[in-house]
């Protein structure tokens, strides 16, 4: 039996779902979008594994046909993920027992970007339990039902301007209350046909509800963004956040008009034309954490205001001057802000004041995945496949460092007391008390 009760669910690359919470007989929680059930990277699941290897505490492992940085999403007994398969780009549906149920080709033309940095399977899918939406870096966007039947599809580049971005389009659409939001901050914006746009679609039909040109005085590579749109919602207000081209901008959900913006992410006095924004903003009630890039500042903002708020004492709670995370998105929980830097260092700040509690090394390796938190533990994923488990709280404590021997750039997904890890070659289901996994090679 499935029971629904009101719960705010919103996104980040990443996808946004509106008020849904599924509680079934096992009290399992879905992971319907890139940043989880609340779009915050936080799960309420418990009894999760702290330690594992390529065989210990592994329920199963399934081979995948190619690389991807996209995070898998989970709804009840189904997992959805995008993957390269040769030059094709596909959406796979896998059961939570590790069996492939179906696959659909989204498009072709996969290419590797920046050597081993990524490819066209970087945006993550999202689902509401009735449909699944998937986008790939070539601009192909499609909606399917849960049995794999195509509902609609089109190419975003054909409709809104060719996608031109240095290291591959990776922004994940945001799903919220029957609407799909896209931030298209890419390309040569000096050309009229390449203006940055924010778009709202009817999720069920794919029809446009509204679109807005997103203005910026950014120049060079800074005009581009790899971040994902995010919806902020509390008991008083709700709005869309787009992050890129030197600004965080808040938009009305009704028609997309600009409510306010925060600059200061790429200061004019020391302007960097290659400072592209990758990390998406994080949020909790009454706080939005805004990263920049390349060692720049991180802002803690109060929602609201109008115009440019980066110098407003009313709406800027704090400004951390440097050491911003470059790729991983912020995590906010229980009055603390966690920032995982690209080099693997973990920072913990006070959510109210921005005061630093610690700045500690984990694994000296590239960290592309965003941290997730569940059961009092923070999971940090390095490119080499080492996942560091840190106890949440003001005191830094490493509980375990787990190696599975496969490269990873996607963030973990958590559902049904299971941690799902999407590596460059497989999907692992990590579950406490499991041994000798069944490998399902396709």
VOPA-264393 format. One line per 8 residues: number of its first residue (from 1); their letters; for each residue x, y, z of N, C-alpha, C. Coordinates in steps of 0.1 Angstrom, whole numbers. Each point is the difference from the previous one (the first is absolute). Example, Ala and Ser with C-alpha at 12.3 -4.5 7.8 and 13.67 -1.06 7.14 Angstrom:
<recs>
1> AS> 132:-57:78:-9:12:0:9:12:0 | -4:11:-7:9:11:0:-8:11:8
</recs>
This chain:
<recs>
1> XXXXXXXX> 9:-12:0:-9:12:0:9:12:0 | -4:10:-8:8:13:-1:-9:11:6 | 6:7:9:-7:11:6:7:13:-3 | -7:10:-4:6:13:-3:-5:10:10 | 10:8:5:-4:11:9:8:12:-4 | -4:12:3:7:12:-5:15:0:5 | 9:4:-9:14:1:4:6:9:-11 | 7:10:3:6:9:-10:12:-8:-6
9> XXXXXXXX> 0:-1:-13:11:-6:-8:3:10:-11 | 13:4:-1:4:9:-10:14:-4:-5 | 6:6:-11:13:-3:-6:10:10:-1 | 11:-7:-5:12:6:-5:2:-2:-15 | 13:-9:-19:5:-7:-13:-1:-1:-2 | -13:6:23:-5:-11:2:-14:0:-2 | -11:-9:2:-14:-1:-3:-8:4:12 | -12:5:-2:-8:5:11:-14:-7:-1
17> XXXXXXXX> -4:-4:11:-13:-8:0:-11:7:9 | -2:9:5:-12:5:7:-3:-9:12 | -12:0:5:-4:-6:13:-2:-15:-2 | 10:-8:2:-2:-15:-1:9:-6:11 | -6:-10:7:8:-8:8:-6:-14:0 | 8:-10:-4:-5:-14:0:5:-7:12 | -9:-6:7:3:-9:12:-7:-13:-2 | 8:-10:-3:-6:-13:-2:3:-9:11
25> XXXXXXXX> -4:-13:-1:1:-9:11:14:-1:7 | 10:2:-8:14:-1:5:5:14:4 | -9:10:-1:4:14:4:11:5:-9 | 1:-5:-12:11:4:-9:-4:14:-6 | 10:7:-4:-1:13:-5:5:0:-14 | -7:7:-10:5:1:-13:11:10:-2 | 7:-1:-10:11:10:-4:-4:4:-15 | -9:9:-1:-6:2:-13:7:10:-9
33> XXXXXXXX> 11:6:5:7:10:-8:14:0:5 | 8:8:-7:15:1:2:3:2:15 | -6:9:7:3:3:14:-10:-6:10 | -7:-10:-4:-8:-8:9:-14:5:2 | -7:-5:11:-14:2:2:-3:15:3 | 9:7:6:-2:14:4:8:10:-9 | 7:-5:-10:9:7:-8:11:7:8 | 4:-6:11:10:5:9:12:-9:2
41> XXXXXXXX> 0:-12:-6:10:-10:2:-1:-8:13 | -12:1:6:-2:-6:13:-11:-10:-1 | 2:-12:6:-9:-11:1:-4:-3:15 | -12:-4:2:-4:-4:14:2:-15:2 | 6:-7:-10:2:-14:2:10:-3:11 | -2:-12:7:9:-4:10:5:-14:-3 | 8:-6:9:6:-13:-1:8:-2:-13 | 7:11:-4:9:0:-12:14:-6:4
49> XXXXXXXX> 6:-6:-10:13:-5:1:10:12:2 | 10:-2:9:10:10:2:13:-5:-7 | 2:-13:0:12:-6:-7:-4:-9:-11 | 8:-1:-10:-2:-9:-11:12:-1:-9 | 0:-9:-9:11:-2:-10:-7:-3:-13 | 8:-6:-9:-6:-4:-13:-9:-13:2 | 2:-6:12:-8:-12:2:-8:0:14 | 6:6:10:-6:1:13:-11:10:0
57> XXXXXXXX> -12:-4:6:-12:8:1:-5:5:-14 | 2:-8:-10:-5:2:-13:-11:-9:-3 | -12:5:-2:-12:-9:-3:1:-5:-14 | 4:9:-9:1:-4:-14:8:10:-8 | 5:-3:-11:7:9:-9:-5:-4:-15 | -3:10:-8:-3:-2:-14:9:8:-9 | 5:-7:-10:8:7:-10:-8:10:-8 | 7:11:-4:-6:10:-8:8:2:-13
65> XXXXXXXX> -5:5:-11:7:-1:-12:9:12:-2 | 0:10:9:9:11:-3:0:10:12 | 7:11:-2:3:9:11:-12:10:2 | -2:5:12:-10:11:2:3:6:13 | -3:13:1:1:7:13:-13:2:7 | -11:-4:-7:-13:2:5:-3:-9:12 | -7:6:10:-4:-8:12:-13:-8:-4 | 0:-13:5:-13:-7:-2:-11:5:9
73> XXXXXXXX> -12:-2:-4:-12:3:8:-8:-12:3 | -7:0:11:-7:-13:5:-14:4:3 | -9:-8:-5:-14:1:5:-6:-14:2 | -3:-3:12:-5:-13:4:10:-11:-4 | -4:-9:-9:9:-11:-4:7:2:-13 | 1:13:-4:7:3:-13:10:10:1 | 11:-2:-7:11:10:-1:2:4:-14 | 1:13:-2:2:6:-13:14:7:-1
81> XXXXXXXX> 7:-3:-11:13:7:-2:3:2:-15 | 8:10:-3:4:2:-13:14:-5:-2 | 4:-4:-12:13:-6:-2:4:2:-15 | 13:1:-2:5:-2:-14:0:-14:-4 | -2:-3:-13:1:-14:-5:6:2:-14 | 13:0:-1:7:3:-12:-2:15:-3 | -5:4:-12:-4:13:-3:-14:4:5 | -8:-10:3:-14:2:4:0:4:15
89> XXXXXXXX> -11:7:3:-3:4:14:-14:-6:4 | 0:-7:11:-12:-8:3:-5:3:14 | -13:-3:2:-7:0:13:-2:-15:3 | 4:-4:12:-2:-14:5:-9:0:11 | -8:-11:1:-9:-2:12:5:-14:6 | 4:0:12:5:-11:7:-8:-3:13 | -3:-12:3:-8:-3:12:9:1:12 | -5:2:12:8:1:12:5:-13:4
97> XXXXXXXX> -2:-11:-8:6:-13:2:12:-1:-10 | 2:10:-8:12:-1:-9:-2:-5:-13 | -13:-1:-5:-3:-5:-14:-4:11:-9 | 6:1:-12:-4:10:-9:-14:-3:-6 | -9:10:1:-13:-2:-4:-3:5:-15 | 6:12:-3:-1:5:-14:11:11:-2 | 2:3:-12:8:11:-4:-6:8:-12 | 3:13:-1:-4:8:-11:11:9:-4
105> XXXXXXXX> 2:2:-13:10:8:-6:-5:15:0 | 7:9:7:-3:14:0:5:8:-11 | 12:-4:-5:6:7:-11:13:-6:-3 | 8:5:-9:13:-5:-4:10:12:0 | 12:-3:-1:10:10:-1:8:3:13 | 1:-11:8:8:2:13:14:3:-3 | 6:9:7:14:3:-1:6:2:14 | 12:-3:2:7:2:13:4:15:0
113> XXXXXXXX> 0:6:12:4:14:1:11:1:10 | 9:9:-2:11:3:9:7:-13:4 | 5:-8:-10:6:-13:3:-10:-9:7 | 3:-3:12:-9:-10:7:-10:7:9 | -3:13:-2:-8:8:9:-15:-3:0 | -5:-3:-12:-14:-3:-1:-4:-3:-14 | -13:-1:-3:-5:-3:-13:-14:6:-1 | -8:-4:-10:-13:5:-2:-11:-6:9
121> XXXXXXXX> 4:-10:8:-9:-6:9:2:6:14 | 0:13:1:2:7:13:-12:4:7 | -11:6:-7:-12:4:7:-7:-13:6 | -6:2:12:-7:-12:6:-14:0:-3 | -6:-12:-1:-15:-1:-2:-7:4:13 | -14:1:-1:-8:2:11:-14:-7:-2 | -7:-3:11:-13:-7:-2:-9:4:11 | -13:-1:-3:-11:2:10:-8:-12:3
129> XXXXXXXX> 6:-12:-5:-7:-12:3:-10:-4:-11 | -3:9:-9:-9:-3:-12:8:1:-13 | 9:10:0:8:2:-12:15:2:4 | 9:-2:-9:14:3:2:4:10:-11 | 8:10:3:5:10:-9:15:-1:-1 | 6:0:-12:14:-1:-1:5:9:-11 | 11:7:3:7:9:-9:14:-4:-1 | 6:2:-12:14:-3:-2:7:13:-5
137> XXXXXXXX> 13:0:0:8:11:-4:-1:5:-14 | -5:-8:-9:-3:4:-14:-12:8:-1 | -8:1:11:-12:8:0:-13:-8:-2 | 1:-13:-2:-12:-8:-1:-7:-1:14 | -13:2:0:-7:0:13:-13:-9:-3 | -3:-9:8:-11:-10:-2:-7:-3:12 | -13:-4:-1:-8:-5:11:-5:-14:-4 | 1:-9:10:-5:-14:-2:-9:-3:12
145> XXXXXXXX> -9:-10:-3:-7:-6:12:9:-10:6 | -5:-6:11:9:-9:7:3:-13:-7 | -8:-3:-10:3:-12:-8:9:2:-12 | 5:13:-1:9:3:-11:-7:5:-13 | -13:3:0:-6:5:-11:2:15:-1 | 4:5:-12:3:14:-2:-13:8:0 | 0:11:8:-11:9:1:2:12:-9 | 12:6:1:4:11:-9:15:2:0
153> XXXXXXXX> 5:6:-10:14:4:0:3:11:-10 | 10:8:2:5:10:-9:14:3:3 | 7:8:-8:13:4:2:0:15:5 | 5:2:12:0:13:6:8:10:-9 | 11:-4:-6:8:8:-9:-8:5:-12 | -8:-9:-6:-8:4:-11:-10:10:3 | -6:-1:12:-11:9:4:5:13:6 | 11:0:8:5:12:7:14:5:-3
161> XXXXXXXX> 6:-6:-10:14:4:-4:10:-11:2 | 9:-1:-9:10:-11:0:8:1:13 | 2:-12:6:8:-1:12:15:0:-3 | 6:10:4:15:2:-1:6:3:13 | 7:-10:6:6:2:13:13:-8:1 | 10:5:6:13:-5:-1:1:-14:4 | -6:-5:11:2:-13:5:-12:-8:1 | -10:2:-9:-12:-8:-1:-11:5:9
169> XXXXXXXX> -12:1:-5:-11:5:7:-4:-10:11 | -1:4:13:-2:-10:11:-11:4:9 | -7:11:-3:-11:5:9:-12:-10:0 | -4:-3:12:-12:-10:1:-12:8:2 | -11:-3:-8:-13:7:1:-5:-2:14 | -9:10:5:-6:-1:13:-15:-3:-2 | -5:-10:7:-14:-4:-1:-7:5:13 | -11:7:-2:-7:5:12:-15:2:-4
177> XXXXXXXX> -8:-8:7:-15:2:-1:-5:0:-14 | 5:-10:-8:-5:-1:-14:7:9:-10 | 10:7:4:8:9:-9:14:-4:0 | 6:2:-12:14:-4:-2:8:13:-3 | 10:4:8:7:12:-2:14:-2:-5 | 4:8:-10:13:-2:-6:8:14:1 | 13:-1:3:8:12:-1:10:-2:-11 | -1:8:-10:8:-2:-12:10:12:-1
185> XXXXXXXX> 11:-2:8:10:11:1:13:-6:-7 | 1:2:-12:10:-6:-8:2:8:-13 | 10:-4:-8:2:5:-13:6:14:-1 | 1:6:-12:5:13:-3:-12:10:1 | -1:6:12:-11:9:3:1:13:-7 | 11:3:-7:1:12:-8:-9:-1:-12 | -4:-12:-4:-9:-1:-11:-15:-1:5 | -9:7:-7:-14:1:4:-6:-14:2
193> XXXXXXXX> 4:-9:-9:-5:-14:1:5:-8:11 | 9:5:8:6:-7:11:-1:6:13 | -11:8:2:-3:6:13:-3:-11:10 | 5:3:13:-3:-9:11:-15:0:3 | -6:-12:1:-14:0:3:-4:-9:11 | -11:3:7:-6:-8:10:-13:-4:-5 | -3:-13:0:-12:-5:-6:-8:-9:9 | -13:1:0:-9:-8:7:-9:-8:-9
201> XXXXXXXX> -1:-13:1:-8:-9:-8:-10:-7:8 | -11:-3:-7:-10:-9:6:6:-14:0 | 2:-6:11:8:-13:0:-7:-11:-7 | -13:-1:1:-8:-11:-6:0:1:-16 | 0:12:-5:-2:2:-15:13:5:-6 | 9:6:7:12:6:-6:-3:14:-6 | -12:5:1:-3:13:-5:6:11:8 | 4:11:-6:6:11:7:-11:8:8
209> XXXXXXXX> 2:3:12:-8:9:8:5:14:0 | 13:2:2:6:13:-1:15:-2:-3 | 6:11:-5:14:1:-2:5:14:3 | 11:2:5:6:13:3:14:1:-4 | 4:11:-6:14:3:-2:7:4:13 | 11:-6:3:7:2:13:12:9:-3 | 0:12:4:10:10:-3:12:-1:9 | 12:3:-5:12:0:8:11:9:-8
217> XXXXXXXX> 9:5:8:11:7:-6:13:-8:1 | -2:-13:2:11:-9:0:7:-1:-14 | 12:-4:-1:7:-1:-13:10:-12:0 | 3:-4:-12:9:-11:-1:-7:-13:4 | 8:-10:6:-5:-12:4:-10:2:12 | 1:11:7:-9:3:11:-14:1:-4 | -3:2:-13:-14:0:-5:-7:-14:2 | 8:-10:1:-5:-14:0:-3:-5:14
225> XXXXXXXX> -8:-10:2:-3:-6:13:-2:-15:-2 | 5:-7:10:-2:-15:1:-10:-3:11 | -4:10:7:-9:-3:12:-14:-3:-4 | -8:-4:10:-13:-4:-3:-10:9:7 | -12:2:-5:-10:9:6:-5:-6:13 | -4:8:9:-4:-4:14:-13:7:3 | -9:-6:7:-12:7:5:1:1:15 | -1:12:5:-1:3:14:-14:1:4
233> XXXXXXXX> -4:-6:11:-14:1:5:0:0:15 | -7:9:6:-3:-1:15:-15:3:2 | -4:3:12:-14:1:2:-5:14:-4 | 9:9:-5:-4:13:-4:2:3:-15 | 9:-7:-6:4:3:-14:6:-11:-7 | 0:0:-13:6:-10:-9:5:7:-13 | 12:-4:-4:5:6:-13:11:-9:-5 | 3:3:-13:10:-8:-7:13:8:1
241> XXXXXXXX> 11:-8:2:14:6:0:7:-5:-12 | 7:9:-7:9:-4:-11:14:5:4 | 10:-8:-3:13:4:5:10:-1:-12 | 6:11:-3:9:1:-12:2:13:-5 | 10:2:-9:4:13:-6:1:11:11 | 7:-4:11:4:10:10:-11:3:10 | -12:-6:-1:-11:4:9:-8:-12:4 | -5:1:12:-12:-8:4:-12:9:-2
249> XXXXXXXX> -10:-5:-7:-12:7:-3:-12:-7:5 | -9:7:7:-13:-6:4:-11:4:-9 | -8:-10:-5:-11:3:-9:-13:-4:5 | -11:7:-4:-13:-4:4:-4:-13:-7 | -6:-9:7:-5:-12:-5:-12:2:-10 | -7:11:2:-12:2:-9:4:3:-14 | 9:10:-2:3:4:-13:15:2:-3 | 9:-3:10:14:0:-2:7:14:1
257> XXXXXXXX> -8:10:4:6:13:1:10:1:11 | 10:8:-1:11:1:11:-5:6:12 | 2:-6:12:-4:5:13:12:8:6 | 12:-7:0:12:6:5:12:-7:-5 | 12:5:2:12:-7:-4:11:3:10 | 10:-9:0:12:2:9:12:-1:-9 | 8:11:0:13:0:-8:11:-2:10 | 12:6:-3:11:-2:9:7:-13:-1
265> XXXXXXXX> -5:-9:-9:7:-13:-2:12:0:-8 | 1:11:-9:12:2:-8:3:15:0 | 6:4:11:2:15:2:6:7:-12 | -6:11:-4:5:8:-11:14:5:1 | 5:3:12:13:4:2:11:-10:-3 | -4:-12:1:10:-11:-3:-7:-11:-9 | -6:5:-11:-9:-9:-8:7:-11:-6 | -6:-12:0:6:-12:-6:-9:-5:-11
273> XXXXXXXX> 4:1:-12:-9:-3:-12:-1:-15:-1 | 7:-8:8:-2:-15:-1:-7:-5:13 | -6:8:8:-7:-4:12:-14:-4:-3 | -2:-12:-5:-13:-6:-3:-5:-6:13 | -13:1:2:-6:-6:12:-5:-14:-2 | 4:-9:9:-3:-14:-2:-8:-5:12 | 4:3:12:-8:-4:12:-13:7:0 | -11:-8:3:-13:6:1:-2:5:14
281> XXXXXXXX> -9:10:2:-3:5:14:-7:-11:9 | 3:1:13:-7:-8:9:-9:8:9 | -10:-6:7:-9:8:8:-5:-9:12 | -5:8:9:-8:-6:11:-10:11:3 | -8:-2:10:-10:10:4:6:13:3 | -3:11:-7:5:14:2:15:1:-3 | 6:-8:-8:14:1:-3:2:-6:-14 | 8:8:-8:4:-5:-13:15:2:-1
289> XXXXXXXX> 8:-11:-2:14:1:0:5:0:-15 | 7:10:-3:3:3:-14:15:-1:-2 | 5:-11:-7:14:-1:-3:4:8:-12 | 13:2:-2:5:5:-12:9:-10:-7 | 13:3:-2:9:-9:-6:14:4:2 | 10:-9:-3:14:4:0:5:7:12 | -4:-5:12:4:6:12:-6:13:4 | -11:4:-6:-7:12:2:-9:-1:13
297> XXXXXXXX> -9:10:1:-8:1:12:-12:-9:0 | -6:-3:12:-13:-6:1:-9:9:8 | -12:2:-4:-10:8:7:-10:-8:7 | -4:4:12:-12:-5:7:-11:11:-1 | -10:-3:-7:-11:10:-3:-13:-3:7 | -7:11:4:-14:-2:5:-9:2:-13 | -10:-8:-1:-9:2:-12:-8:12:1 | -1:7:-12:-8:12:-1:7:11:-6
305> XXXXXXXX> -5:12:2:7:12:-6:-4:3:-14 | 6:10:-5:-2:4:-14:13:6:-5 | 1:0:-14:12:6:-5:13:-8:3 | 11:6:0:13:-6:3:2:0:15 | 1:-12:7:0:-1:14:14:-3:6 | 10:-1:-8:13:-5:5:6:9:11 | -4:12:0:5:9:10:-10:4:11 | -11:-8:0:-11:3:9:2:-7:14
313> XXXXXXXX> 1:7:11:2:-6:13:-13:-7:4 | -11:3:-6:-13:-7:4:0:-14:-6 | 5:-1:-12:-1:-13:-7:13:-8:-1 | 11:6:3:13:-8:0:3:-3:15 | -2:-13:3:2:-4:14:15:-1:3 | 8:-4:-10:14:-1:2:7:-2:-14 | 12:3:-1:8:-2:-12:13:-6:4 | 3:-13:-4:12:-6:2:10:4:-11
321> XXXXXXXX> 11:6:2:8:7:-10:6:-9:-11 | 3:-12:3:8:-8:-9:-3:-15:2 | 8:-9:-7:-1:-14:1:-13:-6:-3 | -8:6:-9:-13:-5:-4:2:-14:-6 | -11:-9:1:1:-12:-8:-1:3:-15 | 7:-6:-8:0:3:-14:-10:-8:-8 | -2:-13:4:-10:-9:-7:-11:-5:10 | 4:-7:11:-10:-5:9:-10:11:5
329> XXXXXXXX> -12:-3:1:-10:10:6:0:-1:15 | -4:12:6:-1:0:15:-10:-9:6 | 2:-3:12:-9:-8:8:-3:7:13 | -12:1:4:-4:8:12:-9:-9:9 | 4:-1:12:-7:-9:9:2:3:15 | -11:1:7:1:2:15:8:12:4 | -1:11:-8:7:13:4:14:0:-5 | 4:-9:-8:14:-1:-5:0:0:-16
337> XXXXXXXX> 10:6:-5:2:0:-15:13:-8:-3 | -1:-10:-8:11:-8:-4:4:3:-15 | 13:4:-2:5:3:-13:11:-10:-3 | -2:-8:-11:11:-9:-4:7:6:-11 | 13:3:2:8:6:-11:4:-10:-10 | 4:5:-12:4:-9:-11:12:-9:4 | 8:5:9:12:-8:4:-3:-10:11 | -13:-1:4:-4:-10:11:0:6:14
345> XXXXXXXX> 4:12:2:-1:6:13:-15:3:3 | -4:-3:13:-13:3:5:0:11:9 | -9:10:-2:-1:11:9:-14:0:7 | 0:4:12:-13:1:8:-1:14:5 | -11:6:-3:-3:14:4:-13:1:8 | -1:10:8:-12:3:7:-10:6:-10 | -12:-6:-1:-10:5:-10:-5:14:3 | 0:5:12:-5:13:4:11:11:-3
353> XXXXXXXX> 12:-4:3:11:11:0:11:-2:-10 | 1:-13:-6:11:-3:-9:13:-3:7 | 0:0:14:12:-3:7:5:-14:-3 | 13:-2:-2:6:-13:-4:2:-8:13 | -5:-12:0:3:-10:11:12:-8:-4 | 1:-5:-12:12:-7:-4:2:1:-15 | 12:-4:-5:4:-1:-14:10:-11:0 | -5:-12:-4:9:-12:2:1:-8:-14
361> XXXXXXXX> 11:-7:-1:3:-8:-12:-7:-13:2 | -5:-5:-12:-5:-14:0:8:-8:-9 | -3:-1:-13:8:-7:-10:6:10:-10 | 13:1:-1:6:9:-10:-2:-5:-14 | -12:3:-5:-4:-4:-13:-11:9:-5 | -3:1:-13:-10:8:-6:-14:-5:6 | -8:10:4:-14:-3:5:-9:7:-9 | -8:-7:-9:-9:5:-9:-15:-2:5
369> XXXXXXXX> -2:-11:8:-13:-3:5:-3:10:12 | -13:2:2:-4:8:11:-2:-8:12 | 2:5:12:-1:-8:12:-15:-3:3 | -3:-11:6:-13:-3:5:0:-4:15 | -11:2:7:0:-3:14:-12:-9:3 | 2:-10:9:-10:-8:5:4:-7:12 | -9:-3:10:4:-8:11:11:6:8 | 1:13:0:11:7:8:14:-1:-6
377> XXXXXXXX> 0:-4:-13:13:-1:-7:0:7:-13 | 11:6:-4:2:7:-13:9:-9:-8 | -5:-2:-13:7:-8:-9:7:9:-11 | 13:-1:-1:8:8:-10:6:-10:-10 | -2:3:-13:4:-9:-10:11:6:-8 | 12:-7:-1:11:4:-8:0:-6:-14 | 7:5:-9:0:-5:-14:6:-14:-1 | 9:-3:9:7:-13:0:-9:-11:5
385> XXXXXXXX> -12:3:6:-9:-10:5:1:-2:15 | 7:9:7:1:0:14:-11:8:6 | -9:-6:9:-10:8:6:3:1:15 | 2:13:4:3:3:14:-13:2:8 | -1:-6:11:-12:1:8:4:8:13 | -6:12:1:3:9:11:-12:2:9 | 2:0:13:-11:2:10:-4:15:-1 | -13:2:-1:-5:13:-1:1:7:14
393> XXXXXXXX> 2:13:0:2:8:13:12:9:-1 | 2:7:10:10:11:1:14:-6:1 | 1:-13:5:13:-6:1:3:-9:-12 | 11:1:-6:4:-8:-12:4:-14:5 | -7:-10:-6:4:-14:3:-3:-8:-12 | 11:-7:-5:-2:-9:-11:-4:-14:5 | -11:-5:-4:-5:-13:5:6:-11:-9 | 2:2:-13:4:-10:-9:5:6:-13
401> XXXXXXXX> 8:-7:-7:4:3:-14:-1:-12:-8 | -9:-1:-9:-4:-12:-8:4:1:-14 | 7:-10:-5:5:0:-14:-7:-12:-7 | -5:4:-12:-6:-11:-9:7:-2:-13 | 11:9:-2:9:-3:-12:-6:4:-13 | -10:9:0:-5:5:-13:-2:15:1 | 2:7:-11:-1:15:1:-15:4:1 | -2:11:7:-13:6:2:0:15:-1
409> XXXXXXXX> -10:5:-7:-2:15:1:-14:3:3 | -9:-10:1:-14:3:4:-2:-1:15 | -10:7:5:-3:0:14:-7:-12:4 | 1:-5:12:-7:-12:5:-15:3:0 | -8:-10:-1:-14:0:2:-4:-9:12 | -9:3:8:-4:-8:12:-15:-3:0 | -3:-12:1:-14:-4:1:-1:-14:5 | -10:-3:8:-2:-14:5:11:-6:7
417> XXXXXXXX> 6:8:9:12:-5:8:12:-4:-9 | 0:6:-12:11:-4:-10:6:13:-5 | 13:-1:-2:8:11:-6:3:-5:-14 | -4:8:-10:3:-3:-14:11:8:-5 | 11:-7:-6:11:7:-5:2:-3:-15 | -1:11:-8:1:-2:-14:15:3:-4 | 7:-10:-4:14:2:-4:0:2:-15 | 13:1:-5:1:2:-15:-3:-13:-7
425> XXXXXXXX> -2:-11:7:-2:-13:-7:-11:-8:6 | -6:4:11:-10:-9:7:-8:8:10 | -11:-7:5:-8:5:10:1:-10:12 | 4:5:12:1:-7:12:-12:3:9 | -5:-11:6:-10:2:11:7:-4:13 | 3:10:9:7:-2:12:-10:-2:12 | 0:-11:7:-10:-2:10:7:-8:12 | -2:5:12:6:-6:11:-4:-15:2
433> XXXXXXXX> 10:-8:3:-3:-14:2:0:-9:-12 | 5:6:-12:0:-8:-12:14:-4:-4 | 1:-12:-6:13:-5:-4:-1:-7:-13 | 11:-1:-7:1:-8:-13:-11:4:-10 | 1:13:-5:-11:5:-9:-2:-8:-12 | -13:0:-5:-3:-6:-13:4:10:-10 | 8:-3:-10:3:9:-11:-9:-4:-12 | -7:11:-4:-9:-2:-12:6:6:-12
441> XX> 8:-6:-7:6:6:-12:-10:-1:-12 | -2:12:-6:-9:1:-11:7:-1:-13
</recs>
